[in-house]
Amino acid sequence: MRLQNGELLVTIDDHGGLVVDAPVRVEIPPRTDGGRRRVELVDGHSARITVHVPGAAAVTDDLVAEAGERWLGFGERSHLVSLDEGEIENYVGEGTFLPHEYPFLREIIPEWAMRERADATYFPIPWALSTRGYGVLIENDGMSTFQFRTVDEDRWHVSIDSDTLGYRVFVGRDPLDALRWFSEATGRQPEPERWFFGPWFQTGHDNHVPLEVERQQLECQLAAGAKVVAAETHCRYLPVGEDRGYEEAERARTVFFHGRGLKVLSYLNPFVSVDYPDAFEQASLSEALQKNSDGEDYVYEAYAGGRSPPISMETQYDFTSPNALECWRRVAERLVAAGYDGWMEDFGEYTPLDAVQSDGSTGTEAHNRYPTTYHAAAAAVTRRFEKASGRRFARFVRSGWTGTAPHVPVVWGGDPTTGWGFNGLASAVIEALSAGASGIAMWGSDCGGFTSTTEQLTPELLRRWIQFAAFSPVMRTKSGGIAIPDYERPQVWDAEVLPTWVRYTRIHLELLDYLAEAHASLPKVRAPHHGRPRARLPRRTHGRRDRRRVSPGRRGLGLSHSASRGDGPNDRPSSWGMAKCL
């Protein structure tokens, strides 16, 4: 049997095996368990495959792995850019973290919100992009995995904890072409305003940094010649309503920064605490909160930054409820009324597995889907604010899933360790590349890191992170986070760091001109390449030799510039290079 749509051709043999052909050949062997496989051609670039095994707790389908084939993507990951064998789990959660950090993190993070694995991530996408030029997206929202050559050298597998597995195969002429069809189908990030790219600097991690301190921070940077376009503050309007009683101070802050020509951002998340009775009680009466199996508001102890101890009794808004959007909007409106130009849209990983949402969803399906419904609701609220005010708002998020991208202008890499290696600066490079291979273009890291335990931030590490951030699409700093024990953390305005900050904020702004020019040229001369990530693995073309060996620490920015990372303080960053990107 043959199915065809344009170049895409699917052949089904007498035993139920499939061959997806044009322009790349993808083989899917016959099933031996009696499961039923159904094929649908979605368009000329993709086919949807559904496998049903009645009564099964889990379903797996096999694909043929060719010699030398590797896979990348998977959403944003911290441990690897690509692999040729191993397993990837798809579950929205906090992390990843260093092994010694998990014991104390269990005290502030619910067990369902954290997976103690190297591949744990805030923003997974069940998407595997083959170096041969095709990609596979698992369309189920439940717990799923990819297994690459874990049993046989010539097989890889897609699995779901359900009796029905659905996945979509995208084919292209090369990996970027397949990625383009994937991002077209699942959605791309909104067009950014120029200032969204940064450089931003964070004034502090506390809820209320004195305005005079913020004034000194800014004056120090400007006097030295730094180019900053936005200040990120951290008054947590949710979950506890830390702005209450500080309305005048909040407004004075935005007036000050606007007067110096900067944008200014604050903080929101999807939680509401019982310690914020005005918001909590209104949402509860409106049936706008997640429920437990007894139909009661699902309240639990979770992290609330900026207070001691950093926890509160809270729950999440249920954005499948028609009333949740309005309840959340009323809190967000306070932030907009204070004059802010955007906010960190934090969290999204905390839906309990036994919570029951308004639309009846529960389990890992509701858990993994929550970031998309949350950020989509926030985007809808923001469009109302933008229409009323006539200005754009920057929102930057860490959590995500399939379909999140079109609702989020900026993604940041979550809470890294203040170290050189895994979950630190080295992982930030990996996150940029894996996100890029998953359709996330507007991305940046917490420059300097968030969590300090056995490794503390040093001036040298901060300088090196600034250099990396300058070559990231979004350049923003982190001035504080969790520190055990507490210590005096280096800052970008410190004398040891400031010259580097000045130099690389200027470089970043120069690159913005380059990116803007390249982007403007796409419709005219590069129309077939829409959907290419800003950060991607390069094919180096230095001198006369075209060296196609990919360095795992090297990343392309835009169409030609590239930057490298070092794994330690003795590794020097390379000079600018020209890269012809894969």
C-alpha positions as CSV (number, residue, x, y, z in Angstrom):
1,M,0.0,0.0,0.0
2,R,1.3,3.4,-0.9
3,L,0.3,6.9,0.4
4,Q,1.6,10.1,-1.1
5,N,1.4,13.8,-0.5
6,G,3.7,15.9,-2.6
7,E,7.3,14.6,-2.2
8,L,6.3,12.5,0.9
9,L,5.7,8.9,0.1
10,V,4.8,6.2,2.7
11,T,4.9,2.5,1.7
12,I,3.2,-0.1,4.0
13,D,4.3,-3.7,3.4
14,D,2.2,-6.9,3.8
15,H,3.5,-7.3,7.4
16,G,2.7,-3.8,8.5
17,G,6.2,-2.4,8.2
18,L,6.5,1.2,7.0
19,V,9.0,3.2,4.9
20,V,8.6,7.0,5.0
21,D,10.4,8.2,1.9
22,A,11.3,11.6,0.3
23,P,13.7,13.1,0.6
24,V,15.0,11.0,3.6
25,R,14.2,7.3,4.1
26,V,12.9,6.4,7.5
27,E,12.2,2.7,8.2
28,I,9.7,1.5,10.8
29,P,9.8,-2.4,11.2
30,P,6.6,-4.5,11.5
31,R,5.1,-5.0,14.9
32,T,5.1,-8.4,16.6
33,D,2.8,-7.8,19.5
34,G,-0.5,-7.6,17.6
35,G,-0.7,-3.8,18.1
36,R,-2.6,-1.9,15.5
37,R,-0.7,0.8,13.6
38,R,-2.5,3.6,11.7
39,V,-0.8,6.1,9.3
40,E,-2.0,9.6,8.3
41,L,-0.2,11.9,5.9
42,V,-0.5,15.3,7.6
43,D,1.1,17.3,4.8
44,G,3.9,17.0,2.3
45,H,6.5,17.0,5.0
46,S,5.1,14.8,7.8
47,A,3.2,11.7,8.7
48,R,1.3,10.9,11.9
49,I,1.6,7.3,13.2
50,T,-0.7,5.9,15.9
51,V,-0.1,2.6,17.6
52,H,-2.8,1.0,19.9
53,V,-2.2,-2.1,22.0
54,P,-5.5,-2.8,23.9
55,G,-4.9,-3.2,27.7
56,A,-1.2,-2.2,27.6
57,A,0.4,-0.1,30.3
58,A,3.0,1.1,27.9
59,V,3.5,1.1,24.1
60,T,6.8,1.2,22.2
61,D,7.5,1.5,18.5
62,D,10.8,0.8,16.8
63,L,12.6,2.7,14.1
64,V,15.7,1.7,12.2
65,A,19.0,3.3,13.3
66,E,21.6,3.7,10.5
67,A,25.3,3.5,11.1
68,G,26.7,6.9,12.2
69,E,23.3,8.3,13.0
70,R,22.9,10.6,16.0
71,W,20.0,12.5,17.6
72,L,19.7,15.9,19.1
73,G,17.0,18.3,20.2
74,F,14.8,16.9,23.1
75,G,13.9,20.5,24.3
76,E,16.4,22.2,26.5
77,R,18.8,19.7,28.1
78,S,21.9,20.3,30.3
79,H,23.8,17.1,29.9
80,L,24.4,16.6,26.2
81,V,23.9,18.1,22.8
82,S,23.5,14.9,20.9
83,L,23.8,11.2,21.4
84,D,24.2,7.9,19.5
85,E,23.0,5.7,22.3
86,G,21.2,6.0,25.6
87,E,17.8,7.1,27.0
88,I,16.0,10.5,27.2
89,E,13.0,10.9,29.5
90,N,10.3,13.5,28.7
91,Y,8.9,15.0,32.0
92,V,8.6,18.6,33.0
93,G,10.4,19.2,36.3
94,E,12.9,21.3,38.2
95,G,16.5,20.9,37.4
96,T,18.7,19.4,36.7
97,F,20.9,19.8,39.8
98,L,24.2,18.4,41.2
99,P,23.8,15.1,43.1
100,H,24.8,16.6,46.5
101,E,22.1,19.3,46.1
102,Y,19.1,17.0,46.0
103,P,18.8,16.3,49.8
104,F,18.2,19.9,50.7
105,L,16.1,20.7,47.6
106,R,13.7,17.9,48.6
107,E,12.8,20.2,51.6
108,I,11.5,22.9,49.3
109,I,10.5,21.1,46.1
110,P,7.6,18.6,46.0
111,E,8.6,15.1,44.8
112,W,6.4,15.3,41.7
113,A,8.2,18.5,40.6
114,M,11.7,17.1,40.4
115,R,13.4,14.1,38.7
116,E,16.8,13.2,40.0
117,R,18.3,12.5,36.6
118,A,21.0,14.1,34.5
119,D,18.5,14.6,31.7
120,A,15.9,16.4,34.0
121,T,14.8,19.7,32.6
122,Y,12.3,22.5,33.0
123,F,11.6,22.6,29.2
124,P,11.5,19.1,27.7
125,I,10.0,18.6,24.3
126,P,9.5,14.9,23.2
127,W,11.3,15.7,19.9
128,A,14.3,13.8,18.5
129,L,16.1,15.3,15.5
130,S,18.2,12.9,13.5
131,T,21.4,13.9,11.8
132,R,20.1,12.2,8.7
133,G,17.5,14.9,8.2
134,Y,14.3,13.7,9.8
135,G,12.7,14.3,13.3
136,V,10.2,12.5,15.5
137,L,7.7,14.2,17.8
138,I,5.8,12.1,20.4
139,E,2.4,13.7,20.4
140,N,1.2,12.2,23.7
141,D,1.5,14.5,26.8
142,G,2.2,11.7,29.3
143,M,5.5,10.3,30.5
144,S,7.5,9.2,27.4
145,T,11.0,8.2,26.5
146,F,13.4,7.8,23.6
147,Q,15.8,4.8,23.7
148,F,18.6,4.9,21.3
149,R,20.4,1.6,20.5
150,T,19.7,0.4,24.1
151,V,18.8,-3.1,22.9
152,D,20.0,-3.5,19.3
153,E,22.6,-1.5,17.4
154,D,20.2,-1.0,14.4
155,R,17.1,0.1,16.4
156,W,15.8,3.1,18.3
157,H,12.5,3.3,20.1
158,V,9.8,5.8,21.1
159,S,7.7,4.8,24.2
160,I,4.7,6.1,26.1
161,D,3.1,5.0,29.4
162,S,-0.3,4.5,27.8
163,D,-2.1,1.9,25.6
164,T,-1.9,4.3,22.7
165,L,1.2,5.9,21.2
166,G,1.0,8.8,18.8
167,Y,4.0,10.3,17.0
168,R,4.7,12.4,14.0
169,V,7.6,12.0,11.6
170,F,8.9,15.2,9.9
171,V,11.3,14.7,6.9
172,G,13.6,17.3,5.3
173,R,16.6,17.5,3.0
174,D,18.8,18.0,6.1
175,P,18.3,18.4,9.9
176,L,17.6,22.1,9.6
177,D,14.9,21.5,7.0
178,A,13.2,18.9,9.3
179,L,13.5,21.4,12.2
180,R,11.9,24.0,10.1
181,W,8.8,21.8,9.4
182,F,8.6,20.9,13.1
183,S,8.7,24.5,14.3
184,E,6.2,25.5,11.7
185,A,3.8,22.8,12.9
186,T,4.2,23.4,16.6
187,G,4.7,27.2,16.5
188,R,7.6,29.6,16.8
189,Q,8.3,32.3,19.3
190,P,6.7,35.8,18.8
191,E,8.7,38.5,16.9
192,P,10.9,40.2,19.6
193,E,11.3,43.8,20.3
194,R,14.9,44.9,19.9
195,W,15.4,45.5,23.6
196,F,14.3,41.9,24.4
197,F,17.8,40.8,23.4
198,G,19.4,42.8,26.2
199,P,21.8,43.5,27.8
200,W,19.7,43.3,31.0
201,F,21.1,43.4,34.5
202,Q,19.5,42.2,37.7
203,T,19.5,44.6,40.6
204,G,19.0,41.9,43.3
205,H,17.3,38.8,44.3
206,D,15.4,40.3,47.3
207,N,11.8,41.5,47.0
208,H,12.8,45.1,47.8
209,V,16.2,46.3,46.8
210,P,16.5,50.0,48.0
211,L,16.2,52.4,45.0
212,E,19.3,54.2,46.1
213,V,21.3,50.9,45.8
214,E,19.9,50.4,42.3
215,R,20.8,53.9,41.4
216,Q,24.4,53.3,42.4
217,Q,24.5,50.1,40.5
218,L,23.3,51.8,37.3
219,E,25.5,54.9,37.7
220,C,28.6,52.7,38.1
221,Q,27.9,50.8,34.9
222,L,27.0,53.9,32.8
223,A,30.0,55.9,34.0
224,A,32.3,53.1,32.9
225,G,30.6,52.9,29.5
226,A,28.5,49.8,29.8
227,K,25.5,49.5,27.4
228,V,22.4,48.2,29.3
229,V,18.9,48.4,28.0
230,A,16.9,47.0,30.9
231,A,16.9,46.4,34.7
232,E,15.4,43.2,36.1
233,T,14.0,43.6,39.6
234,H,12.5,40.8,41.7
235,C,9.5,41.9,43.7
236,R,7.4,38.7,43.7
237,Y,3.8,39.8,42.9
238,L,3.0,36.1,43.2
239,P,2.6,33.9,45.1
240,V,2.5,36.1,48.2
241,G,1.8,39.6,46.8
242,E,5.1,41.1,48.0
243,D,4.2,44.4,46.4
244,R,1.4,45.1,48.9
245,G,2.3,48.1,50.9
246,Y,5.2,49.0,48.5
247,E,3.1,50.5,45.7
248,E,4.7,53.9,45.9
249,A,8.2,52.4,46.0
250,E,7.4,50.2,43.0
251,R,6.2,53.1,41.0
252,A,9.2,55.2,41.9
253,R,11.5,52.4,40.7
254,T,10.0,52.3,37.2
255,V,9.9,56.1,37.0
256,F,13.6,56.2,37.8
257,F,14.7,53.6,35.3
258,H,12.5,55.0,32.6
259,G,14.0,58.4,33.2
260,R,17.4,56.9,32.5
261,G,16.2,55.4,29.2
262,L,15.9,51.8,30.5
263,K,13.1,49.3,30.5
264,V,12.4,47.5,33.8
265,L,11.0,44.1,34.6
266,S,9.6,42.4,37.7
267,Y,8.3,38.9,38.7
268,L,5.2,36.7,38.4
269,N,4.5,33.0,38.6
270,P,1.4,30.6,38.5
271,F,1.2,30.1,42.3
272,V,-1.0,31.8,44.8
273,S,-0.4,31.4,48.5
274,V,-2.9,31.2,51.4
275,D,-0.8,34.1,52.8
276,Y,-2.2,36.3,50.0
277,P,-5.9,36.1,51.0
278,D,-7.2,38.7,48.6
279,A,-6.0,36.7,45.6
280,F,-6.3,33.2,47.0
281,E,-9.9,33.5,48.3
282,Q,-11.1,35.2,45.1
283,A,-9.5,32.4,43.0
284,S,-10.9,29.7,45.3
285,L,-14.5,31.1,45.1
286,S,-14.1,31.3,41.3
287,E,-13.1,27.6,41.0
288,A,-9.9,28.9,39.4
289,L,-7.4,26.7,41.4
290,Q,-6.2,23.2,40.9
291,K,-8.1,20.6,42.9
292,N,-7.4,17.3,44.6
293,S,-9.4,14.1,44.1
294,D,-11.9,15.3,46.8
295,G,-12.6,18.5,44.8
296,E,-10.8,20.7,47.3
297,D,-8.1,23.3,46.5
298,Y,-4.8,21.4,46.2
299,V,-2.6,23.3,48.7
300,Y,0.9,22.1,49.5
301,E,4.2,23.5,50.8
302,A,6.5,24.8,48.1
303,Y,9.2,27.3,47.5
304,A,8.5,31.1,47.8
305,G,11.7,33.1,47.3
306,G,12.6,36.3,49.1
307,R,11.3,35.1,52.5
308,S,12.8,33.2,55.4
309,P,12.2,30.3,55.4
310,P,11.6,30.3,51.6
311,I,8.4,28.3,51.6
312,S,4.6,28.9,51.9
313,M,1.4,27.0,51.6
314,E,0.3,27.5,48.0
315,T,-1.4,26.1,44.9
316,Q,-1.4,26.8,41.2
317,Y,-4.0,28.5,39.1
318,D,-5.9,26.0,36.9
319,F,-5.7,27.6,33.5
320,T,-8.1,25.1,32.0
321,S,-10.7,26.8,34.2
322,P,-12.4,29.7,32.4
323,N,-12.1,31.9,35.5
324,A,-8.3,31.4,36.1
325,L,-7.2,33.8,33.4
326,E,-9.2,36.6,34.9
327,C,-8.0,35.9,38.5
328,W,-4.4,35.8,37.4
329,R,-4.9,39.0,35.3
330,R,-6.0,41.0,38.3
331,V,-2.7,40.3,40.0
332,A,-0.6,40.9,36.9
333,E,-2.5,44.2,36.4
334,R,-0.9,45.5,39.6
335,L,2.6,45.0,38.1
336,V,1.6,46.7,34.9
337,A,0.0,49.6,36.8
338,A,3.3,50.1,38.6
339,G,4.9,50.8,35.2
340,Y,6.9,47.6,34.5
341,D,7.7,46.6,30.9
342,G,7.6,42.9,31.5
343,W,8.4,40.1,34.0
344,M,10.0,36.8,34.7
345,E,7.2,34.2,34.2
346,D,8.6,31.7,36.6
347,F,7.8,28.0,37.4
348,G,5.2,25.8,35.7
349,E,6.6,22.4,36.8
350,Y,4.5,21.8,39.9
351,T,1.2,20.2,38.9
352,P,0.6,17.3,41.3
353,L,0.2,14.0,39.5
354,D,-3.1,13.3,41.3
355,A,-4.5,16.9,40.8
356,V,-7.7,17.1,38.8
357,Q,-8.1,20.1,36.5
358,S,-11.3,21.8,35.4
359,D,-11.2,20.0,32.0
360,G,-10.9,16.6,33.7
361,S,-7.2,16.2,32.9
362,T,-4.9,14.6,35.5
363,G,-1.7,12.5,35.8
364,T,1.5,13.1,33.8
365,E,-0.6,14.4,30.9
366,A,-1.9,17.4,32.9
367,H,1.5,17.8,34.6
368,N,3.5,18.0,31.3
369,R,0.9,20.1,29.5
370,Y,0.6,22.7,32.3
371,P,3.5,25.0,31.1
372,T,1.8,25.4,27.7
373,T,-1.6,26.2,29.1
374,Y,0.0,28.5,31.7
375,H,2.1,30.5,29.3
376,A,-0.7,30.6,26.7
377,A,-3.0,32.2,29.3
378,A,-0.4,34.7,30.3
379,A,0.1,35.5,26.6
380,A,-3.6,36.2,26.3
381,V,-3.5,38.5,29.3
382,T,-0.5,40.3,28.0
383,R,-2.1,40.9,24.6
384,R,-4.9,42.7,26.5
385,F,-2.3,44.8,28.4
386,E,-0.5,45.6,25.2
387,K,-3.7,46.7,23.4
388,A,-4.7,48.9,26.2
389,S,-1.2,50.5,26.7
390,G,0.2,50.5,23.1
391,R,3.5,48.9,24.2
392,R,5.1,45.5,24.1
393,F,5.9,43.5,27.3
394,A,8.8,41.2,27.6
395,R,8.0,37.9,29.3
396,F,10.8,35.3,30.0
397,V,10.0,31.8,31.1
398,R,11.9,28.6,32.1
399,S,9.2,25.9,31.8
400,G,7.8,24.5,28.6
401,W,6.5,21.6,26.5
402,T,5.3,20.9,23.0
403,G,3.4,24.0,21.8
404,T,4.8,26.5,24.4
405,A,7.1,28.3,22.0
406,P,4.5,30.5,20.2
407,H,3.4,31.9,23.6
408,V,6.8,32.9,25.0
409,P,9.0,35.8,23.7
410,V,12.0,34.7,25.7
411,V,13.2,31.5,27.4
412,W,15.9,31.3,30.0
413,G,17.8,28.2,31.1
414,G,16.5,28.0,34.7
415,D,18.6,27.9,37.8
416,P,22.2,26.8,37.1
417,T,25.0,26.1,39.5
418,T,27.6,28.8,40.0
419,G,30.3,26.5,38.6
420,W,32.3,25.8,35.4
421,G,31.1,22.3,34.6
422,F,27.8,20.3,34.6
423,N,24.8,22.4,35.4
424,G,27.1,25.5,35.3
425,L,28.6,27.4,32.5
426,A,29.4,24.3,30.4
427,S,25.8,23.2,30.6
428,A,24.6,26.7,29.6
429,V,26.3,26.1,26.2
430,I,24.6,22.7,25.9
431,E,21.2,24.2,26.8
432,A,21.5,26.9,24.1
433,L,22.3,24.3,21.5
434,S,19.6,21.8,22.5
435,A,17.0,24.5,22.7
436,G,18.0,25.7,19.3
437,A,17.6,22.2,17.9
438,S,14.1,22.2,19.4
439,G,12.9,25.4,17.8
440,I,13.7,27.8,20.6
441,A,15.5,30.9,19.2
442,M,15.1,33.6,21.9
443,W,17.1,32.1,24.7
444,G,19.5,33.2,27.4
445,S,21.1,31.9,30.6
446,D,21.3,33.2,34.2
447,C,24.6,34.8,33.7
448,G,26.7,33.9,36.8
449,G,24.4,31.1,38.0
450,F,21.8,30.7,40.7
451,T,22.7,28.0,43.2
452,S,26.0,28.1,45.2
453,T,26.9,25.2,47.4
454,T,30.3,23.5,46.9
455,E,31.2,25.9,44.1
456,Q,30.9,29.7,44.6
457,L,30.9,32.3,41.9
458,T,34.3,33.9,41.3
459,P,35.1,37.0,39.3
460,E,36.9,34.9,36.7
461,L,33.8,32.7,36.2
462,L,31.5,35.7,36.0
463,R,33.8,37.3,33.4
464,R,33.7,34.1,31.3
465,W,29.9,33.8,31.7
466,I,29.5,37.4,30.5
467,Q,31.5,36.5,27.4
468,F,29.3,33.6,26.7
469,A,26.1,35.7,27.3
470,A,27.3,38.3,24.8
471,F,27.1,35.7,22.1
472,S,23.7,34.4,23.3
473,P,20.5,35.7,21.7
474,V,19.5,37.2,25.1
475,M,22.1,38.7,27.4
476,R,21.0,39.0,31.0
477,T,22.6,38.7,34.4
478,K,21.8,37.0,37.7
479,S,22.8,38.8,40.8
480,G,21.8,36.3,43.5
481,G,20.0,33.1,44.3
482,I,20.4,30.2,46.8
483,A,23.7,30.3,48.6
484,I,24.7,27.7,51.2
485,P,26.6,29.0,53.0
486,D,26.0,32.7,52.3
487,Y,28.9,34.7,50.8
488,E,29.6,38.0,49.1
489,R,28.9,37.3,45.5
490,P,30.8,39.0,42.6
491,Q,28.7,41.4,40.5
492,V,29.0,43.0,37.1
493,W,29.6,46.4,38.6
494,D,32.6,45.2,40.7
495,A,35.9,46.7,39.8
496,E,37.3,43.2,38.9
497,V,34.5,42.5,36.5
498,L,33.2,45.8,35.2
499,P,35.7,46.2,32.3
500,T,34.6,42.8,30.9
501,W,31.0,43.8,31.3
502,V,31.5,47.1,29.5
503,R,33.3,45.5,26.6
504,Y,30.9,42.6,26.1
505,T,27.7,44.6,26.5
506,R,29.0,46.7,23.6
507,I,29.8,43.6,21.5
508,H,26.3,42.3,22.2
509,L,24.7,45.5,20.9
510,E,26.9,45.4,17.8
511,L,25.8,41.9,17.1
512,L,22.1,43.0,17.4
513,D,22.7,45.1,14.3
514,Y,24.1,42.1,12.6
515,L,21.2,39.8,13.6
516,A,18.6,42.5,12.7
517,E,20.1,42.8,9.2
518,A,20.3,39.1,8.7
519,H,16.7,38.7,9.9
520,A,15.5,41.4,7.6
521,S,17.1,39.7,4.6
522,L,15.4,36.4,5.2
523,P,12.2,37.0,3.3
524,K,14.1,38.3,0.3
525,V,17.1,36.0,-0.1
526,R,16.8,33.2,2.4
527,A,13.1,32.3,2.4
528,P,13.7,28.5,2.4
529,H,15.6,28.8,5.7
530,H,12.9,30.3,7.9
531,G,12.8,28.5,11.3
532,R,16.6,28.1,11.7
533,P,17.7,28.5,15.3
534,R,20.0,31.4,16.3
535,A,22.2,28.9,18.3
536,R,23.2,25.8,16.5
537,L,26.2,23.5,15.9
538,P,28.5,24.8,13.2
539,R,30.5,23.3,10.5
540,R,33.8,25.1,10.8
541,T,35.3,26.6,7.6
542,H,38.5,28.3,8.8
543,G,41.0,28.8,6.1
544,R,41.0,26.5,3.1
545,R,40.0,23.2,4.9
546,D,36.4,22.6,5.5
547,R,36.6,20.7,8.8
548,R,33.2,19.1,9.4
549,R,34.1,17.7,12.8
550,V,31.8,19.4,15.3
551,S,33.3,20.6,18.5
552,P,30.9,20.0,21.4
553,G,31.9,23.3,23.1
554,R,31.4,25.4,20.0
555,R,28.2,27.2,19.0
556,G,27.0,29.3,16.1
557,L,25.3,32.6,16.6
558,G,23.2,33.8,13.8
559,L,24.6,33.1,10.4
560,S,28.4,33.5,10.8
561,H,29.7,34.4,14.2
562,S,30.6,31.7,16.7
563,A,31.9,31.5,20.3
564,S,33.6,28.8,22.3
565,R,33.4,27.8,26.0
566,G,36.2,26.7,28.4
567,D,35.7,24.1,31.1
568,G,37.9,25.7,33.6
569,P,39.6,29.0,34.6
570,N,42.8,28.1,32.6
571,D,40.9,27.6,29.3
572,R,41.0,30.7,27.2
573,P,38.0,31.7,25.0
574,S,38.8,31.6,21.3
575,S,38.7,34.6,19.1
576,W,35.7,35.3,16.9
577,G,35.5,32.7,14.2
578,M,33.5,32.3,11.0
579,A,31.2,29.3,11.0
580,K,29.2,27.8,8.2
581,C,26.3,26.4,10.2
582,L,25.0,22.8,9.7
